[in-house]
Structures are given as C-alpha cells and as structure tokens.
Amino acid sequence: MALPPNQTLEKWKATHNATNRVPSTKQRRLQSLLNEVDPTGSFRLDGETEEIVLYLIEHFMTSVATHAAQMARHRGSTAIEHSDVAFTLLKQWNMAVPAVGPPPGGGSGSGGGGGGKKGIKRKSR
C-alpha cells in the first residue's frame, strides 16, 4: 500500500500521539479485535507493530471513505450508500462485499430463493 502524499509514519505518530503510554480508544479496539481472532489472548502486538497497524487502518478507512464520497457525489447525492463503499472496495482493493437487502425468499417480490422464472407455473407430477 502506498503512503498518502506528504505522509510518513513518523508524521502520523507525531499527530496522533502514538507514543503516549495511555492506551487510546483505537488501541483498545485493536486489542479487542485481536482478542476476537485469538480468544486465548496469546497474541500481543509490540508497540511499533501496533503503531503501524493503526496507521494502516486509518489510511485504509480514509481512502475508502474519500472515494466512496466521490462516488456519492457522482450519483448526485450527499449521502454515502452501501453501493458506493462496495464499488470502492471492489475497484480499489479487489474486495467483494455482499449486497444488503431483504433476506432471500422473504417479503413480497424479493425474487430471492425461489429459482425459476416468475409467472411460469410448473406442473406437479
């Protein structure tokens, strides 16, 4: 992943107090995520690794949000929708995310789960 223009890890550390001894909310959330991946708690990130991971997370989120906002503007909207984020993730990061909508087979006319063409009845045998 390329660094944003005029941005280095050192500059990011300086602006985000990454050397502060008191765990930030981001650090606690990262540790919580790590605990979900490894419930035994045997994984720990050293200080430098934690700073790099937090930097990459922030860079990723900023990049996705910025591009998704551009997609929303392109649609003529001021609100970012799931499709804007999904398009950004697919095109920029090659990450496919599932669509959000009614559950398959639920609701009227959802078209999910039924299979076959609509309006054609099958003969029972």
N, C-alpha and C positions, 0 to 999 in steps of 0.2 A: 504494500500500500504506500502510495506516495504521500509525503508530508504536504500539508497545505502551504501555499506561498508564504514566505516570511515567518514560518512557524517551525520551531525546533522543540525537542523535548525539554531542553533547558528553559526556553521561554515559557513553555506551558507550565513547568514546575514553578517558575517564579510567579506566574499569575494565578496559580491555583493552590498555593501553599502546600505543595505536595510533600514538603519536608517537615510539616507540622507533626508533632508527636501524637496529638489527639486525633483518633480516627474520625474521618468525616463521614457524612451520610453515604457518599459514594463508596467509600472504603467498606463500610458496614454492609452495604447492599452487595458489593462484590464478594465479600466473605459469606454472606447468606447464599448467594448463587453457588459458590464453591461448596458450601455445605449440602446443597441440594444434589450436586453432582456426586459428592462423596460424603454420605451421611456419617461415616465413621470419624470424620474430622482429621484424617491423617494428612490431607493436602494442606499446605500452607504456602503462601506466596511470600518471597522475601521482599524487602522494601523497594528495591529497584524494579523488580518484575511487576509488582503491584502498580507502581507509577506508570510503567509502560502500558500495562493492560488498561488502566483508567484513561490514559491518553488516547489509546486506540479506540476505546468505546466512545469517548467524547467526539473524536474525529469522525467515526462512522455515523453516529447519530446526527451530527451537524450536517454531514454530507447528504445523508438520506433526506433529512427534513428540508434542506435548502432545495434540492432537486424536486422533491415532491411539491413544494410550494410553487416552483416554476411550472410544474405540470398543472396544478390547480389554476394558476393564472392563465395558462394557455387555454384551459377549458372555459375561462371567463368567470371563475369562481374565486371567492375569498376564503373558502374552506377546503382544507386538505381532506381527501377521501381515501378510503382503503385502496381504490384503484390507482391513485397517484403514488402511494407508497409501494404497492405491488409492482407497478410498472418500473419505478426507480430501482427497486431491489433486483428485478429481473434483468434490466438493461445494464445497470452499472455494476452489479455484484454477482450476476448469474445465480440469484437465489429466487426460487419459486415459492410463493406463499399461497395457501389455499384461499379460495374465494369465500367471502362472507355472505350469507343469505339464509333463507329458510332451510330447515333440515330436509334432506331428500325424502320425498313421499309425503311430507307434511303440508298442510294448508291446501287451499283450493288453487288448482292450476299451477302448482310449483314445477311440474314437469320432472321432478326427481324421482328416481327409484322405480317408476312404472315400466320403463322399457317399451319398445314398440312405438308405432306411430299413433298419434292422437286421432280419435274419430273412427278408428277401424276396430270393429269388434271381432274377436276370434271365436270360432265355433268350438263349442265344448264337445268332447268325444265321449 
